[in-house]
Amino acid sequence: MARTHNIVSALDIGSGYIKGMVAQRKREGEKVAVLSIASVLSDGMKRGVVIDADVVSDKINHVLTKLNNEVRPHRIKDVFINIGGAHIISEHGHGAVAISRADQRVSPDDMDRVTEEAKTNILANLTSNQEILDTFPKEFIVDSEAGLKDVVGMKGIKLEVNALAVCAFSPYLNKLVEAVMAAGVERIAEVIPSPLASARALLTPQQKELGTALIDIGAETTGLAVFEDRNLIHLAVLPVGSAHITRDIAIALQADINVAEEIKSKFGSYIFQNKTKKEKISINKEEEFVFDTKKMIKAGRARVTEIFDLINKELKKIGKQKALPAGVILAGGGAKLPGIVNFAKSELELPVRKGVIKNFFGLEENLSYSVLCGLILSGLGEGGGDNSFFSNGFGSKIKKLFRVFIP
């Protein structure tokens, strides 16, 4: 049902929640209508990776059951899914081939061959347990003329490409697919890294052109996708997220984890201020929890600072620290933390704002659903004007590698 009558289904499989959505766009240019949405607390996951496939599969089954009950007579058969975890990385590569035609004009076959050459060179630098999910050409070069996009028909002798490959740890990918297929899904349409799904839902072509970073703060990981000249130029997933802020607050205040989460939600803005006083929060009708905001501030600020320190290190690797004209877009549940936008501005020294989900009724500011919405847009073939995303084979790769699971 991933594409039936413009109806698309998707699963966001994360460490905090496992969420599902079925959505439809009846006519071109219309906003997407959400037909059904469901979520359950996650289990069997750690830092974006499937640890117990049976437990995760059971959770996915609960989500699918809820969705199917609401979209009858349709039944979900195939889905778009995300993949997360710090094993998701990006690697740069270069390829070069001789232009094959007798008239020395570049053909589509030449472009395919040079991209395959770049993939081969990247694979040579990976371990046996890593694989390329997809490859994104950044620029083509014809006889030393660089910065080219569409080179078909150009005349020359040598064609080169600089490309970026998105790579994953194969055992983690296999386990994710195993969990989804065991939940009763007949086919996985595509597997898309979480930061790229969020980027599809939140970023505009202009932002990608000028240079921007999408920071998706999830429960146990933070995804980073950086764009320039409409190209993906860097992708990383960091092993820290908003749940770590909650845990640090719980330890500092000697509080139950649920109380710590409520404190973070209600008093989170204090993390970025210096309000040192006693506060209290109701646990139930008869009990209150009194805490020292100074301890909460120290614990929470240290963890948030760590997240942006890690982001800065990633930006520095590619020469983009303090150098993104379109600034930073925040996404994920962690973006809800009060005061985080201004804190991010000071830490990154860049313009920062929360993302707004495009083209969906009623979900514009619900950043917890940015990955799901991006997956749905992928199924509808929409990507904010960028046709380079996910066009080279996530779906075909899944069919090829996991036909043991797929009828």
N, C-alpha and C positions, 0 to 999 in steps of 0.2 A: 504493500500500500504506500510505499515511499513516494510514488509519482502518479498514483491513480487519480484521474480527473483533477489534476493540480493539487491533490492532497498529499502531504508529505508528513512522515513520522520521524521522530528523532529521540535519542537518549543521551543525556548528559550524565556520565558515570563518574562521580567525584567522591572524594573522601568524606565530605560532610553530608551530602545528599545525593541520591540517585533520582534524577528528574526525567520526565518524558513529556512529549508534546506531539499532538497531531494538529496540523494547520492546513489552511487552504487559501489560495488566491484564485478567484474565479476568472478575473480578467486582467490582462496586462496593465500595469500602472496602478492597480488598486492596492490598498493596504492588505496585509495578510490577516486573515481571520483565524483566531485560535479556536479549534473545535473541541479540544480537550487538553487538559494539563494535569499532571499528577507528580507527586514526589513522596519519597520515603527517606527516613534517616538511613544513611549509608552504614554498611558493615562489611567486613571482609576486605576493606581497602586500607592502604597506608601510603600517605604522601602521593596520592594519585595513581597508585599501582595496585592491581588485583593481587591480594595475598591468598585469599581463600575463594576459589572460583565457584564452589558450590553455594557458599553464603551469598556472594554477589549475584549469582544467577537467581537465587530465590528472591532477592530484593528486586531485581529487574522484572521478574515474573509478576510480583505484586503491582509494580508500576504499569506493566503491559495490561494486566487484568483490569485495572481502573480505567485505562485509556480505552480499551476495547469495549467496555461496558457503556461508555459515553459516545462512541462513534458508530454503534450498530446502525445499519447492517454491514458496514465495512468491518474488515478485520485486518489488524496489522500483520503484515507478512515480512516486510523488509524495512530497515531503519538506517538512518545516518547516525553514526556514533562519534564521540570524541575519544581522544587518547591523551593522557596527561602523565606527569611524573618527570623527575629530573633526568631520566634517561633520554628524553626527547632533546635533541641537539641539532644545530645547523653546522654544516661544513661547506667551505668554499672549494671550488674546483675549476679547472681550466681544461678546455679541449681544443684541438686543432686538427683540421682535415684539409685535404686538397679538394677544391671545387671540381665536381665530377663531370659536368656536362662539357661537350665539345666546344660549345660557344662561350664557355667560362662564366655562365650566369648561374647564380645561386638558386638551387631548387629546394622545395620543402624536404626532400630526402637528405640533402646536404645538412639542413638544419637539424634533422633528427639524428643524423650520424655524428655531428659534432657534439650534440647534447649527450648522446650515449657515450662518447669518448670522455666527456667531463665526468659522467657518472662512474665510468670504469676507473678513472684516476682517483676519484673520491673513495670508492670502495677499497682501493688498495691501501688506504690509510685507516680503514675501520677494522675492528676486531671481527672474528668469525661469528660472534653473537650479536653483531650489529647489522642493520640493513637500512637501505634507503627507502623511505616512504614515498617521496616525490622529489623532483628536481625542478628548480625555477631558474631559467636563464635570466641573467641580469643585463647583459649586453652582448651583442655580437660584434665581431671585428672582421672587416674585409680588407685584406692587404694593408694592415696597420691603421685603417680608419676605424676608430673606436666609437663606443657610445651608441651603436645602432640597435634598432628594435626589429623592424621588419626588413629583412635583407633579401627576400625572394626577388629574383630578377636582377639584382645588382651584379656587376661584372667584376671578376677578380680571379686570383689564383688560389689564395689561401683563406679559409674561413675559420675563425676562432670564436670561442664563447667563454665568458666568465659566468659561472652558475653557482647557485646555492642549493644544497641538498638538505632536506629534513630527514633526520635519521632516528631510529628507535632501537631499543634493545629487544631482539627477537623473542626471547622467552616471555617478556612482559606483554608484547603484542599478541602472542599466541594465547596467553592466559586470558586476556581481555576478550578475544574473539570466542574462546571456549565458553566463557561465562555467558556471553550474549546468546550464542547459538543454543546453549543448553536451556535457556529460558523460553525457548519456543519460537524464536525468530527464524524465518525461513531463509532470509538473505540479508547480509550487511551490504548496503548500497555503497557507503564510503566510510572510511575512518579518517578523521580530521583532527590534528592537534588542537587542543583547547584554545591556545592564544590566537590561532588563525581563525577559528570559528567566531570568537569574540570580535576580532578585527572586522570580520565580514559584516557583523551586525552593527558595528559602532563607527567605523571610520569612513570618511568621505574620500572620493578620488583626489580632491584638492589637498587634503591632509597627507595622503600617501605620496603625492607629488612633491610637496614642499619638504617633507621629512617629519615623521612623527613616531612615537612609541606608544603601544598599547600595553598597559600593565593590568593584568587580571589577577586580583588578590583573592584566591580561593581559600578553602579551609586549611589545607596542609601544604599547598604549593602556591607559588606566584609565577604566572606566565608572563613572558615578555616577547613582543613581536615588534620589530623596528622596520620602518619603511622609508624609502627615498626614491624619487623618480618613478613612483608607483611600483617599485620592486620591493619584495621582501629582502632585507639585507642582513637580518639577524633574528634568530629565534632561540629562546632559552626557557627552561622551567626550573625555578629555584625551589629548594626543599623546605620552604617556610611559608606560613600563611596566617590567616586571621585566627585560626584555632590555637595557634601557638601563643598569640597575645592573650587569649582567654586563659590558657593553662598557666601562663606566667602570673597573671593576676590572681588566679586561684591559689597558687603556691604562696605568693607574697601576702595574701590576706587570710590564708588558711581557711578558704571558703570552698563550699561545694562547687563543682564545675558549672552547674546550672545557675547558681547564684552569681558566680563570676561572669557568666555570659550576660546575665541581666544587668550587672553592674557596668560591664563594658558598653552595653547598648544604651543605658540611661545616662551614665556619667563619662562616656568615652571622650568627650571633648576636653575633660580635665587633663587627659594625657598630654595635651599640647599646650596646657596653661600651667599656672603655678598656684592652684587653689588648694592650699594645704589646710584642710579642716576635717572635722568628723562628719560623715554622712551616714545615712541609714537607708535600708531597703527592706520592704516587707517580704518575708519568706512565705508566710501564710497568715491567716487571720489573727493568730496569737503570738507570732514570733517576728522579730525584726533583726536584721543583721547590721550591726554598726561597724564601720570600717574607717581607716585613716586614708584619706585620699593621697597623702604623700607616698605611701607604699604602692598604691595603685599606679600613680604617675611614674614612679621609678621603673616598675616592672613593665608597664605598657609601652612607655617611650623607648626603652632599651630595645624591645623587640621590633617596634615599627622602624626605629632608626636602622636596625640590622637589615630589614627588608630593603630600604632605600640605599643603604651602603652597597648591598649586593647588586642592585639595579645599576648604580653608578659604575661599579666594576665592569659590568657587562657592556655598558655604553662606552666606557673607556677603551675596551678591547677593540672596538670598531671605529674609534675616533669620533664618537658622537656625544660624548659627555658635554653637557651645556651647549649642544650644537644641533638642536632640532627646531627649526623655525615654526613648525606647527605644534610644537610642544608635546605634552603627554596626556593621554586619555586613560582615566582609571575605570576599571570594571571589576566585576565579581562582588561577592558578599562583603569582602573587606573594604570596598569603596564606600560602604554605608557608614563607616566609623566617623562620627562627627569631628570635624576639624582636620581630617586627613588631607584635604586638598591643599590648604595653606601650608601644612607641614611638608607635604611633598614638594611644593614650590620652593621652600627654603632649602630642602635637602638636595634637590636636583638642579636648582637654579634654572628652571625652565617654566614656561607657562603650563599650568596643569588644570584640568577640569574633569568632572565626572562625565562619562559617556551618556549618550541618549540613544536608545535602541530605535533603529529606523524601520519604518514600514509595518509596524505591528500595532493593532488596536489594544490600548490599555496596558501595554508593557513598556512604554517609552523610558521610564525611569527605574524600572525594576532590574537592576544590573545583575542580580542573581541568575537571571534568565538569558544573559547575553550569549552564552555558549549555545544554549538550545536554539535561540533565534538565529544565530549564525548557521547552525546545522540545517535548519529549515530553509533558510535562504539559499544554501548550497544545493538543496534538493530542488528548489525552484529555478536554479540556474542564474541566481542574482548575486552580484558581488560588489556593489558600489562602484561599478564601472571598471573593475579590474578583472580581466579575463584570464590572468595567469594563474589564479588560484585553482588548485585541485583538478587540473585538466589533464594530468599526465599519468593517472593510473591508480589512485587509491582503490577505486572500485574493482578494476581489473586485477590488481595485486591481491585483493582479498579473495576473489574468485579462484585465482591461480594457487595461492598458498594454502587456502583453507577449504578446498573442495571436499575434503573429508567431512566437513561439518555442513556443507551446503548441498542440497538436493540438486 
